[in-house]
Amino acid sequence: MSSKGVGQTSLCCGSGYNSWTSRVYILVVPPIGSRENHEDFPPGSGKDFDGPETMIERFVVHESLLDIMRTGGNRFSFPIKQLEIRNLHEGEAMTYAVDMKNAIPTGRILAQGSLGPINAKDLASTPVTGSFALTQVNLHDVGEIRGMLDARGVLKGTLQAMEVEASTDTKDFAVTDGKPMPVDGSMRCTLSGSSGDMDIHAIDLRIGETNIHVEGSIKGAPKITNLDISVERGRAEDVMRPFIQNDVPISGLVWLKSHAYVGPPGDGFMVRLRLNGSFEVPAEMLTNVKTEKSLSAFSERAQGDKPPKTGAVPDDKPTEEAKDALSSLEGPVKVENGVASSPRLTFKIPGATATLGGTFRFHGEEVHMTGDLKMDTDISHTTTGFKSFLLKPLAPFFKTKNAGAVVPIAVTGTPGNYKVTQNLTHSK
Protein backbone atom coordinates (compact mmCIF):
# COMPACT_ATOMS: atom_id res chain seq x y z
CA MET A 1 0.00 0.00 0.00
CA SER A 2 1.01 3.60 -0.40
CA SER A 3 -0.42 6.85 0.94
CA LYS A 4 -0.25 10.46 -0.13
CA GLY A 5 -1.86 13.84 0.37
CA VAL A 6 -1.92 13.90 4.18
CA GLY A 7 -3.65 17.08 5.27
CA GLN A 8 -4.57 17.75 8.90
CA THR A 9 -3.34 15.16 11.35
CA SER A 10 -3.40 15.60 15.12
CA LEU A 11 -2.39 13.54 18.13
CA CYS A 12 -4.05 14.13 21.48
CA CYS A 13 -2.76 12.48 24.66
CA GLY A 14 -4.37 12.45 28.05
CA SER A 15 -6.38 10.39 30.53
CA GLY A 16 -4.34 7.31 29.72
CA TYR A 17 -5.23 6.99 26.04
CA ASN A 18 -4.23 8.27 22.62
CA SER A 19 -6.61 9.82 20.11
CA TRP A 20 -5.80 10.31 16.42
CA THR A 21 -7.73 12.49 13.99
CA SER A 22 -6.90 12.65 10.28
CA ARG A 23 -8.38 14.81 7.52
CA VAL A 24 -7.95 14.85 3.73
CA TYR A 25 -6.09 11.57 3.66
CA ILE A 26 -5.65 9.54 0.49
CA LEU A 27 -4.88 5.82 0.66
CA VAL A 28 -3.90 4.10 -2.60
CA VAL A 29 -4.02 0.30 -2.98
CA PRO A 30 -2.15 -1.22 -5.98
CA PRO A 31 -4.08 -3.53 -8.35
CA ILE A 32 -4.68 -7.03 -6.99
CA GLY A 33 -2.23 -9.42 -8.62
CA SER A 34 0.22 -6.69 -9.64
CA ARG A 35 3.92 -6.65 -8.74
CA GLU A 36 3.38 -3.63 -6.49
CA ASN A 37 0.64 -5.46 -4.60
CA HIS A 38 3.10 -8.23 -3.68
CA GLU A 39 6.04 -6.03 -2.67
CA ASP A 40 7.60 -6.50 0.74
CA PHE A 41 7.09 -3.51 3.01
CA PRO A 42 9.38 -2.22 5.76
CA PRO A 43 9.24 -3.99 9.16
CA GLY A 44 6.23 -2.89 11.17
CA SER A 45 3.94 -2.52 8.16
CA GLY A 46 1.99 -4.74 5.82
CA LYS A 47 2.02 -8.43 6.57
CA ASP A 48 3.71 -8.31 10.00
CA PHE A 49 1.50 -5.60 11.54
CA ASP A 50 -0.92 -6.84 14.20
CA GLY A 51 -1.72 -3.55 15.92
CA PRO A 52 0.12 -0.88 17.93
CA GLU A 53 1.70 -1.68 21.28
CA THR A 54 0.21 1.51 22.73
CA MET A 55 -3.57 1.55 23.00
CA ILE A 56 -5.26 4.04 20.65
CA GLU A 57 -8.71 4.38 22.13
CA ARG A 58 -10.12 6.48 19.30
CA PHE A 59 -8.91 6.93 15.71
CA VAL A 60 -11.02 9.13 13.40
CA VAL A 61 -10.61 9.81 9.66
CA HIS A 62 -12.65 12.66 8.11
CA GLU A 63 -13.34 13.52 4.45
CA SER A 64 -10.75 11.14 3.01
CA LEU A 65 -10.38 8.97 -0.06
CA LEU A 66 -9.56 5.31 -0.63
CA ASP A 67 -8.30 4.52 -4.14
CA ILE A 68 -8.03 0.91 -5.31
CA MET A 69 -5.99 0.82 -8.50
CA ARG A 70 -7.05 -1.30 -11.47
CA THR A 71 -4.95 -2.92 -14.15
CA GLY A 72 -4.53 -0.39 -16.96
CA GLY A 73 -4.28 2.66 -14.72
CA ASN A 74 -7.95 3.20 -13.80
CA ARG A 75 -9.11 3.11 -10.22
CA PHE A 76 -12.07 2.57 -7.92
CA SER A 77 -12.49 5.56 -5.59
CA PHE A 78 -14.29 5.34 -2.25
CA PRO A 79 -14.86 8.76 -0.64
CA ILE A 80 -14.87 8.34 3.16
CA LYS A 81 -17.00 10.84 5.02
CA GLN A 82 -15.95 9.44 8.39
CA LEU A 83 -14.23 6.35 9.70
CA GLU A 84 -13.99 5.84 13.47
CA ILE A 85 -11.95 3.05 15.08
CA ARG A 86 -11.91 2.40 18.81
CA ASN A 87 -9.62 0.27 21.01
CA LEU A 88 -6.90 -0.20 18.41
CA HIS A 89 -4.33 -2.34 20.22
CA GLU A 90 -2.09 -5.30 19.53
CA GLY A 91 -3.77 -8.63 20.28
CA GLU A 92 -7.25 -7.14 20.80
CA ALA A 93 -10.37 -6.70 18.70
CA MET A 94 -11.19 -3.17 17.61
CA THR A 95 -14.58 -1.66 16.79
CA TYR A 96 -15.31 0.36 13.69
CA ALA A 97 -18.00 2.65 12.28
CA VAL A 98 -17.82 4.01 8.73
CA ASP A 99 -19.86 6.34 6.53
CA MET A 100 -18.60 6.25 2.94
CA LYS A 101 -19.61 6.08 -0.71
CA ASN A 102 -19.24 3.02 -2.89
CA ALA A 103 -17.37 3.22 -6.20
CA ILE A 104 -19.41 1.09 -8.61
CA PRO A 105 -22.36 0.99 -8.36
CA THR A 106 -22.54 4.36 -6.64
CA GLY A 107 -24.34 4.49 -3.32
CA ARG A 108 -23.86 5.15 0.38
CA ILE A 109 -22.40 2.60 2.82
CA LEU A 110 -23.04 2.74 6.56
CA ALA A 111 -21.37 -0.03 8.58
CA GLN A 112 -20.31 -0.82 12.11
CA GLY A 113 -18.91 -3.81 13.96
CA SER A 114 -15.70 -5.35 15.26
CA LEU A 115 -12.45 -6.52 13.64
CA GLY A 116 -9.68 -8.60 15.13
CA PRO A 117 -7.55 -9.50 16.86
CA ILE A 118 -5.44 -8.95 13.73
CA ASN A 119 -3.56 -12.08 12.66
CA ALA A 120 -0.31 -10.67 11.25
CA LYS A 121 0.85 -14.00 9.81
CA ASP A 122 -2.49 -14.70 8.12
CA LEU A 123 -4.41 -11.44 7.74
CA ALA A 124 -7.24 -13.13 5.82
CA SER A 125 -8.10 -15.22 8.90
CA THR A 126 -8.74 -12.13 11.04
CA PRO A 127 -12.26 -12.32 12.58
CA VAL A 128 -14.84 -9.71 11.56
CA THR A 129 -18.48 -9.05 12.50
CA GLY A 130 -20.83 -6.21 11.78
CA SER A 131 -24.00 -4.75 10.37
CA PHE A 132 -24.42 -2.56 7.30
CA ALA A 133 -26.84 -0.52 5.22
CA LEU A 134 -26.50 0.32 1.52
CA THR A 135 -28.72 3.15 0.36
CA GLN A 136 -29.51 4.72 -3.02
CA VAL A 137 -27.40 2.21 -4.94
CA ASN A 138 -27.69 3.10 -8.64
CA LEU A 139 -27.99 -0.20 -10.51
CA HIS A 140 -27.62 1.55 -13.86
CA ASP A 141 -23.90 1.99 -13.08
CA VAL A 142 -23.30 -1.73 -13.76
CA GLY A 143 -25.05 -2.01 -17.14
CA GLU A 144 -28.38 -1.86 -18.90
CA ILE A 145 -30.41 -2.40 -15.76
CA ARG A 146 -32.16 0.38 -13.84
CA GLY A 147 -33.37 1.04 -10.33
CA MET A 148 -32.29 2.38 -6.93
CA LEU A 149 -31.52 -0.40 -4.44
CA ASP A 150 -31.51 -0.27 -0.64
CA ALA A 151 -30.10 -3.15 1.40
CA ARG A 152 -29.54 -3.95 5.07
CA GLY A 153 -27.74 -6.89 6.59
CA VAL A 154 -25.23 -8.49 8.93
CA LEU A 155 -21.91 -10.24 8.43
CA LYS A 156 -19.62 -12.51 10.44
CA GLY A 157 -16.63 -14.74 9.83
CA THR A 158 -13.13 -13.80 8.65
CA LEU A 159 -11.77 -11.33 6.11
CA GLN A 160 -11.26 -14.27 3.75
CA ALA A 161 -14.78 -15.70 4.17
CA MET A 162 -17.49 -13.39 5.49
CA GLU A 163 -20.95 -14.94 5.85
CA VAL A 164 -23.41 -12.25 4.78
CA GLU A 165 -27.19 -12.11 5.17
CA ALA A 166 -29.12 -9.17 3.76
CA SER A 167 -32.55 -7.97 2.69
CA THR A 168 -33.01 -5.77 -0.38
CA ASP A 169 -35.65 -3.42 -1.74
CA THR A 170 -35.72 -1.94 -5.26
CA LYS A 171 -38.88 0.00 -6.04
CA ASP A 172 -38.19 0.60 -9.75
CA PHE A 173 -36.20 -2.31 -11.22
CA ALA A 174 -36.11 -2.67 -15.02
CA VAL A 175 -33.88 -4.04 -17.78
CA THR A 176 -33.02 -1.64 -20.64
CA ASP A 177 -36.35 0.06 -21.58
CA GLY A 178 -38.60 -2.33 -19.67
CA LYS A 179 -41.34 -1.17 -17.31
CA PRO A 180 -40.09 -0.48 -13.75
CA MET A 181 -41.33 -2.97 -11.14
CA PRO A 182 -40.87 -3.14 -7.35
CA VAL A 183 -38.58 -6.03 -6.38
CA ASP A 184 -37.71 -7.07 -2.82
CA GLY A 185 -35.76 -10.04 -1.58
CA SER A 186 -33.15 -11.61 0.66
CA MET A 187 -29.65 -12.96 0.15
CA ARG A 188 -27.23 -15.37 1.83
CA CYS A 189 -23.67 -15.48 0.52
CA THR A 190 -19.99 -15.94 1.39
CA LEU A 191 -17.85 -12.91 0.49
CA SER A 192 -14.06 -12.78 0.25
CA GLY A 193 -12.69 -9.49 1.53
CA SER A 194 -9.37 -9.99 -0.26
CA SER A 195 -10.65 -10.77 -3.78
CA GLY A 196 -14.27 -9.63 -3.74
CA ASP A 197 -15.38 -13.09 -4.92
CA MET A 198 -18.86 -14.14 -3.84
CA ASP A 199 -20.48 -17.56 -3.47
CA ILE A 200 -24.26 -17.04 -3.54
CA HIS A 201 -26.06 -19.64 -1.44
CA ALA A 202 -29.52 -18.21 -2.01
CA ILE A 203 -31.14 -15.10 -3.40
CA ASP A 204 -34.91 -15.10 -3.06
CA LEU A 205 -36.67 -12.31 -4.94
CA ARG A 206 -40.32 -11.35 -5.13
CA ILE A 207 -41.65 -9.43 -8.11
CA GLY A 208 -45.40 -8.94 -8.21
CA GLU A 209 -46.85 -12.30 -7.15
CA THR A 210 -43.83 -14.30 -8.35
CA ASN A 211 -40.96 -15.77 -6.29
CA ILE A 212 -37.59 -16.22 -8.00
CA HIS A 213 -34.83 -18.39 -6.47
CA VAL A 214 -31.18 -17.86 -7.46
CA GLU A 215 -27.92 -19.64 -6.59
CA GLY A 216 -24.45 -19.20 -8.07
CA SER A 217 -21.27 -17.12 -7.88
CA ILE A 218 -19.60 -13.84 -8.85
CA LYS A 219 -15.87 -14.47 -9.20
CA GLY A 220 -12.68 -13.63 -11.05
CA ALA A 221 -10.80 -10.53 -12.12
CA PRO A 222 -12.67 -9.03 -13.88
CA LYS A 223 -15.80 -10.43 -12.29
CA ILE A 224 -17.89 -13.06 -14.10
CA THR A 225 -21.37 -14.02 -12.88
CA ASN A 226 -22.87 -17.53 -13.08
CA LEU A 227 -26.39 -18.02 -11.72
CA ASP A 228 -28.93 -20.84 -11.63
CA ILE A 229 -32.45 -19.39 -11.68
CA SER A 230 -35.74 -21.14 -10.99
CA VAL A 231 -39.39 -20.10 -10.84
CA GLU A 232 -42.21 -22.40 -9.73
CA ARG A 233 -45.84 -21.39 -10.16
CA GLY A 234 -44.88 -17.82 -10.96
CA ARG A 235 -46.77 -15.43 -13.22
CA ALA A 236 -45.58 -14.93 -16.78
CA GLU A 237 -46.53 -11.25 -16.71
CA ASP A 238 -44.37 -10.63 -13.61
CA VAL A 239 -41.30 -12.28 -15.15
CA MET A 240 -41.63 -10.49 -18.51
CA ARG A 241 -42.66 -7.00 -17.42
CA PRO A 242 -39.19 -5.60 -16.40
CA PHE A 243 -37.83 -6.59 -19.85
CA ILE A 244 -40.64 -5.22 -22.05
CA GLN A 245 -41.58 -1.57 -22.56
CA ASN A 246 -45.10 -2.23 -23.85
CA ASP A 247 -47.81 -4.30 -22.17
CA VAL A 248 -46.77 -7.91 -21.68
CA PRO A 249 -48.36 -10.15 -24.33
CA ILE A 250 -49.46 -13.05 -22.11
CA SER A 251 -50.56 -13.84 -18.56
CA GLY A 252 -50.68 -17.12 -16.69
CA LEU A 253 -48.72 -19.47 -14.45
CA VAL A 254 -45.11 -20.18 -15.43
CA TRP A 255 -42.40 -22.70 -14.49
CA LEU A 256 -38.84 -21.72 -15.41
CA LYS A 257 -35.34 -23.14 -14.99
CA SER A 258 -32.26 -21.52 -16.51
CA HIS A 259 -28.56 -20.82 -16.17
CA ALA A 260 -27.42 -17.22 -16.63
CA TYR A 261 -23.90 -16.06 -17.44
CA VAL A 262 -23.02 -12.37 -17.23
CA GLY A 263 -19.64 -11.46 -18.69
CA PRO A 264 -17.17 -8.90 -17.33
CA PRO A 265 -18.06 -5.19 -17.31
CA GLY A 266 -17.54 -3.29 -20.51
CA ASP A 267 -20.41 -3.87 -22.90
CA GLY A 268 -24.11 -3.37 -22.17
CA PHE A 269 -25.94 -5.78 -19.87
CA MET A 270 -27.94 -7.50 -22.63
CA VAL A 271 -24.72 -8.06 -24.60
CA ARG A 272 -22.98 -9.55 -21.55
CA LEU A 273 -25.96 -11.74 -20.67
CA ARG A 274 -26.15 -15.34 -21.87
CA LEU A 275 -28.99 -17.55 -20.73
CA ASN A 276 -29.90 -21.16 -21.38
CA GLY A 277 -33.05 -22.68 -19.99
CA SER A 278 -36.58 -23.91 -20.50
CA PHE A 279 -40.01 -22.75 -19.46
CA GLU A 280 -43.61 -23.92 -19.34
CA VAL A 281 -46.76 -21.79 -19.33
CA PRO A 282 -49.51 -24.43 -19.11
CA ALA A 283 -52.57 -22.16 -19.26
CA GLU A 284 -51.84 -18.70 -20.63
CA MET A 285 -54.14 -16.00 -21.95
CA LEU A 286 -53.33 -13.16 -24.32
CA THR A 287 -53.58 -9.79 -22.58
CA ASN A 288 -54.84 -7.94 -25.67
CA VAL A 289 -58.64 -8.40 -25.63
CA LYS A 290 -59.08 -8.08 -29.38
CA THR A 291 -56.26 -10.53 -30.14
CA GLU A 292 -57.52 -12.99 -27.54
CA LYS A 293 -61.00 -12.88 -29.10
CA SER A 294 -59.53 -13.60 -32.55
CA LEU A 295 -57.54 -16.50 -31.11
CA SER A 296 -60.65 -17.92 -29.45
CA ALA A 297 -62.58 -17.71 -32.72
CA PHE A 298 -59.73 -19.45 -34.56
CA SER A 299 -59.64 -22.17 -31.89
CA GLU A 300 -63.31 -22.93 -32.48
CA ARG A 301 -62.83 -23.04 -36.24
CA ALA A 302 -59.77 -25.30 -35.85
CA GLN A 303 -62.00 -27.72 -33.94
CA GLY A 304 -64.52 -27.63 -36.79
CA ASP A 305 -67.03 -25.48 -34.91
CA LYS A 306 -68.58 -22.21 -36.02
CA PRO A 307 -67.60 -19.12 -34.03
CA PRO A 308 -70.34 -17.83 -31.71
CA LYS A 309 -72.48 -14.95 -32.91
CA THR A 310 -71.69 -11.77 -31.05
CA GLY A 311 -74.04 -9.43 -32.91
CA ALA A 312 -72.96 -5.82 -32.98
CA VAL A 313 -70.81 -6.05 -29.85
CA PRO A 314 -67.43 -4.31 -30.41
CA ASP A 315 -64.31 -6.50 -30.67
CA ASP A 316 -62.98 -5.29 -27.33
CA LYS A 317 -66.22 -6.17 -25.51
CA PRO A 318 -67.04 -9.85 -26.14
CA THR A 319 -70.35 -11.19 -24.93
CA GLU A 320 -70.56 -13.33 -21.82
CA GLU A 321 -71.27 -16.33 -24.06
CA ALA A 322 -67.94 -15.87 -25.88
CA LYS A 323 -65.39 -18.16 -24.24
CA ASP A 324 -61.72 -17.17 -24.23
CA ALA A 325 -59.34 -19.86 -25.44
CA LEU A 326 -56.68 -20.89 -22.93
CA SER A 327 -53.39 -21.73 -24.60
CA SER A 328 -50.13 -23.28 -23.43
CA LEU A 329 -46.53 -22.50 -24.34
CA GLU A 330 -43.36 -24.46 -23.56
CA GLY A 331 -39.87 -25.14 -24.85
CA PRO A 332 -36.13 -24.39 -24.53
CA VAL A 333 -34.88 -20.81 -24.85
CA LYS A 334 -31.42 -19.26 -25.27
CA VAL A 335 -30.66 -15.56 -24.80
CA GLU A 336 -27.48 -14.13 -26.33
CA ASN A 337 -26.52 -10.64 -27.54
CA GLY A 338 -29.98 -9.29 -26.74
CA VAL A 339 -31.79 -11.95 -28.78
CA ALA A 340 -33.95 -14.76 -27.40
CA SER A 341 -34.04 -17.81 -29.65
CA SER A 342 -35.54 -21.28 -29.57
CA PRO A 343 -35.35 -24.24 -31.95
CA ARG A 344 -38.70 -25.55 -30.75
CA LEU A 345 -41.52 -23.73 -29.00
CA THR A 346 -44.81 -25.59 -28.71
CA PHE A 347 -47.95 -23.47 -28.60
CA LYS A 348 -51.31 -25.20 -28.04
CA ILE A 349 -54.94 -24.13 -28.07
CA PRO A 350 -58.02 -26.34 -28.25
CA GLY A 351 -58.11 -27.68 -31.79
CA ALA A 352 -54.59 -26.67 -32.85
CA THR A 353 -50.89 -27.02 -32.03
CA ALA A 354 -48.09 -24.85 -33.45
CA THR A 355 -44.42 -25.84 -33.28
CA LEU A 356 -42.16 -22.88 -34.00
CA GLY A 357 -38.50 -21.95 -34.08
CA GLY A 358 -36.97 -18.51 -34.37
CA THR A 359 -35.99 -15.35 -32.54
CA PHE A 360 -37.29 -12.46 -30.43
CA ARG A 361 -35.20 -9.28 -30.16
CA PHE A 362 -35.51 -7.45 -26.84
CA HIS A 363 -34.43 -4.21 -28.49
CA GLY A 364 -37.42 -3.34 -30.67
CA GLU A 365 -39.37 -6.44 -29.53
CA GLU A 366 -39.27 -7.87 -33.05
CA VAL A 367 -40.30 -11.50 -33.50
CA HIS A 368 -39.52 -13.85 -36.40
CA MET A 369 -40.56 -17.49 -36.02
CA THR A 370 -41.54 -20.19 -38.48
CA GLY A 371 -42.95 -23.69 -38.13
CA ASP A 372 -46.04 -25.83 -38.58
CA LEU A 373 -49.63 -25.49 -37.42
CA LYS A 374 -51.52 -28.76 -36.86
CA MET A 375 -55.32 -28.60 -36.64
CA ASP A 376 -58.12 -31.01 -35.85
CA THR A 377 -59.93 -29.92 -39.01
CA ASP A 378 -58.92 -29.03 -42.60
CA ILE A 379 -57.25 -25.86 -43.89
CA SER A 380 -60.48 -24.22 -45.07
CA HIS A 381 -61.43 -23.67 -41.42
CA THR A 382 -58.48 -21.38 -40.80
CA THR A 383 -60.38 -18.55 -42.42
CA THR A 384 -63.96 -17.68 -43.34
CA GLY A 385 -65.98 -16.48 -46.31
CA PHE A 386 -64.74 -16.40 -49.89
CA LYS A 387 -61.12 -17.23 -48.89
CA SER A 388 -62.32 -20.37 -47.13
CA PHE A 389 -64.19 -21.39 -50.31
CA LEU A 390 -61.02 -21.02 -52.40
CA LEU A 391 -58.92 -23.05 -49.92
CA LYS A 392 -61.25 -26.06 -49.83
CA PRO A 393 -59.74 -27.64 -53.00
CA LEU A 394 -56.27 -27.42 -51.37
CA ALA A 395 -57.30 -29.19 -48.16
CA PRO A 396 -56.16 -32.70 -49.29
CA PHE A 397 -52.60 -31.42 -49.83
CA PHE A 398 -52.30 -30.29 -46.20
CA LYS A 399 -54.05 -33.25 -44.58
CA THR A 400 -52.00 -35.92 -42.79
CA LYS A 401 -52.91 -39.42 -41.68
CA ASN A 402 -55.11 -39.53 -38.56
CA ALA A 403 -55.03 -35.72 -38.30
CA GLY A 404 -56.40 -32.57 -39.80
CA ALA A 405 -54.40 -30.00 -41.74
CA VAL A 406 -50.71 -29.30 -41.20
CA VAL A 407 -49.97 -25.77 -42.43
CA PRO A 408 -46.56 -24.06 -42.51
CA ILE A 409 -46.82 -20.65 -40.82
CA ALA A 410 -44.70 -17.63 -39.89
CA VAL A 411 -45.06 -15.32 -36.89
CA THR A 412 -43.47 -11.92 -37.53
CA GLY A 413 -43.70 -8.25 -36.65
CA THR A 414 -43.18 -5.67 -33.94
CA PRO A 415 -45.43 -4.41 -31.11
CA GLY A 416 -48.80 -3.38 -32.51
CA ASN A 417 -48.08 -5.16 -35.78
CA TYR A 418 -47.55 -8.81 -34.90
CA LYS A 419 -49.08 -11.15 -37.49
CA VAL A 420 -49.42 -14.85 -38.28
CA THR A 421 -49.32 -15.78 -41.95
CA GLN A 422 -49.25 -18.96 -44.03
CA ASN A 423 -45.67 -19.75 -44.97
CA LEU A 424 -46.21 -22.00 -47.96
CA THR A 425 -42.64 -21.53 -49.19
CA HIS A 426 -41.25 -22.74 -45.83
CA SER A 427 -39.04 -19.64 -45.67
CA LYS A 428 -36.99 -19.23 -42.51
GIFENWO-V19532 format. One record per helix or strand. SS is the DSSP state (@ for helix, = for strand). FROM is the first residue (numbers start at 1). LEN is the number of residues. Records with the same first field share a line. If there is no record, write none. Layout:
SS=FROM-LEN ; FROM-LEN
This chain:
==2-3 ; 9-6 ; 17-7 ; 26-4 ; 56-14 ; 75-14 ; 94-9 ; 107-9 ; 127-12 ; 145-2 ; 148-11 ; 162-14 ; 181-11 ; 198-10 ; 210-10 ; 224-12 ; 250-2 ; 253-10 ; 273-14 ; 327-10 ; 339-11 ; 352-10 ; 366-10 ; 399-1 ; 405-9 ; 419-4
@=36-3 ; 46-3 ; 123-3 ; 139-4 ; 236-6 ; 269-4 ; 289-14 ; 379-4 ; 385-14
